[in-house]
Amino acid sequence: MADSFKFELVSPERLLVSEDVESVVVPGSDGEMTVMAYHAPVMSTLKPGIVTTTKTGGQTERYVVYGGFADILPDGCTLLAESATTVSEVDPNDVTQRIQNAREDVTDAKDAETKADAEAMLSHLELLEKAISMSR
């Protein structure tokens, strides 16, 4: 049995989760990472994706985040999300609208860097949409 640590998922609207867990899979901007107790300190940005927590006893919970920051310390992990909700509460119309907005951002981009950022966001959102549909 793995040691537990404190996990918090916070969005501007609310504190979504504050509990002890054995692990958290975080959608970091450089790729997914699994956080466990005594993890080396890391700060990372988050891409749109699914956060999966594993509680003591093996029960898992899944949450959707739309960007933000991860603050990982040996005794805890805090995600400050731009927006977050449980997978079961995701509004498919919201995801569709975010994808449409990202497509418009790609079209409206004025320079190569802005366009590349918009294309990356669009790609993340499309992958998130697929992951959500598979988990329902």
Secondary structure, DSSP 8 states (H G I E B T S, - for coil): ----EEEEEE-SS-EEEEEEESEEEEEETTEEEEEETT---EEEEE-SEEEEEE-TTS-EEEEEE-SEEEEEETTEEEEEESSEEEGGG--HHHHHHHHHHHHHHHHH--SHHHHHHHHHHHHHHHHHHHHHHHH-
